[in-house]
Structures are given as structure tokens and as C-alpha cells.
Amino acid sequence: MTLTEQVTKNIIRKLINGDDYRIEIVTLINAKFLQFVIDFFKQVAEAKLNNKNIDIDWYKKEMLNLELTAEEIAINSGLNKKTITNMYNSGTREVVIEASYEHYDTLYKAIDDLTKVEDLNLSLQIKFNKVSVELNINESLIVINTLAVKRAALRGGLWSTAGKQTEGPLMITLCKLYNVPTENYSIKPRAKKIKKGEVNREIDFFLRFDNTEYKCEVKLMGKGNPESADAVIARDSAVFVADKLSDQNKAQLEQLNVEWVEMRNSEGYKRFKIVLENLDIPHSELGEINIETKLNEIFNEIFN
């Protein structure tokens, strides 16, 4: 799961301006989810129409079809692939499909038992190409559950991706605002095994002076997150850049002799100059600039 280049730019722009960047992620989640809902309802309608005269579980036959991807089968069964991987310590197609089928059967039975006990009348009607199909209560609950799982998967994936994908460009933007020479900073991919064809977005950012490298940690977290200092300790970071920091966070970081920048402050990014000065990193004064114009210039450099 990735962010578009424009969303990444918007997040950085909001962080530099001290604004809340979260609306960018929420808007993206909404857009992706609503598109999924439309496509999913089309698939459900077509599947129901294709099997309306067959006395079998049409949803399982069509929506858990082995011709679909493992991720699609997992979501349609009411699970997401990451959950299955955590449960079985494996994300292979075979494991995902087996777990999805098992979960779907359990879910179907649970819904069937529930609807026999509860006096509830619920149905969904989907109209597609002037043809409508109606889902009974069991089918409706399965569809609703699938939508809830997809929303949760999108939400978790995109919030996590936002931090990972913004870390490098944000730090480069801060460096370029203060004209830090390119030899005094660098991005290094973390050393870990990745599958062929996948992109490793896990990176470390370093500020450098002479033969000393200073690891920088970026966390787009909420105020008072107790994991902040833990993350710095675990990764031996010298610089911590966050969206918001509580007074306790700042006290913890200062006790650890870790330089920090809180972006969600009026001109919070300007504290990066103090960081550069304390670490003896070459840089120049920001001067009188139009921040929006400068950001556009920087984005043209780093995204091209």
C-alpha cells in the first residue's frame, strides 16, 4: 500500500506549516474505501445474478473463488491478510486461502445461528445496470462484515504507510530549507530481507559531520504517545522529529540528550536549525523566504 506523490507532498506541506496532516490520510482512506464499496457491490450483484437459480452458497462460490488473489479472498472471507500472517506466521497463498475458508465457514455458521435466535429483518438491495438483486439477512451481514474488515485494513495500512513514506522526504525538505550540503545527510534502506519485486520503504535518515553520523527518527504520532522515548532508545537515535510532543516527551528526550523537533507548533520546523547548530551540521540561515514557493522548489527537486 502506497501514498500518491501528491498526498506525500500535502502531508509535508501541512507539517511544515504546523497544520494537522491527518485530514490527508482520512480523505485518502475515504476515497479508497468508497471505490472499494462500489466495486465490491458490483461484484456481489453480478455473483448473485449468476447464481440465483443455484441452491448453494453463491457468495463462497464467487467471492472466495480460487481465481481471485489471496488478498481478495481473505478480505471477502472477513479477514485481512496481515491478520492471517500474524495468526499463522505465514502469508503464503496456501495458508491465506485455507485460513480464509475456515474463517468464512465459522462466520457463516455464527451469522446463521444468530439470525435464527434474533427476530431481525434486514435485507440489502443492490441495483446494477437497471437490474436489482436482494440479499437476505445472512448475506447482508456477511457483506457488511467484509466492508468493515476492508475499512480497517485500509486504515491500518495507510496510517502506517504515511509515516514510512513521509520520513525521508520530510527530512530532506528540512535539510534543503536550511541548505544543508548533500554530503552532510543521507538516506539508507534498513538491512532486512524483502521479497523479490517488493519495495523496502523502511529507511533510516542520517545527518553527518566529519566521521560522525546521527540517526534521525520521524514519528507522526499524537501528543503524549508513551512509545516515543522507547523508539528512540531502541534505535539509538540522535534526532527525533514528531508531529506533536508532550512536555513529558520533551523532558524524556532531553534527558537522553536527543535533539527534537515538534512540527505542530507555530513555525515548529524552525527548531531544526537548533538541531543543526547543536550537532555542528553545516547550514545557512533561512532568511526571508516565501515558504510555499520554497517548498515547491524543493518538491520539484526531490520528487523528480
C-alpha angles and dihedrals in degrees: 000000000000139000121237116251090247093054090051090051091048092051092051092046091052092047092051091048092049093245129137108269094190095092088068092059094041091051091049092048090051093049094048093043095049090049089050091050092053094047092043094051089050090053092047093049093049092046092050092048093048092053105031093117096044118094097217138093095285093183093058092043095052107023096043094041113150090232089070122087119268090248092053092049091049094050093045090052091055099260134093123229094243091057091051091049090052092047097048102024087236137084099190117139092247093053093044093051094046092048092045094052092046092049093046092053090049092047093047091052092047091052092045092051091047096051091050090057102036119068095225130142113200131154137163123215118202121192117200127169090349090304119109132202127191125215120208122227095273093049092043093053091049090051092047091050091051091052091050091051092048092050091051092047092050092046095051094043098048096045089051092045092050092065096042096046096042098047099082099039091047093053092045089050091053091048093049092048087061095036094241107181112253091239088063097062138037145172120228126185112235113253107250137121117267131182119260112273095019123115119231106223092175104109141165122218120209135194111205137201121175104316096336122100123197116203115221124209123201121197121174091200136146124260117287097015102168092208093068099090091037090057091051093048093046094051098035092234123180097194128041121194117186141168093233133002130190122223087254091053091052092047090051092050094047090049087055091048090242119151113230141194123195108202097191095074132092100283088346091159089067089075085074086078089062089051091052092048094049091050094043091239111163112247142138135239116277092229126181105326139151099246095205093051091047092049091052090052092049093047090052088056103044099037095046 
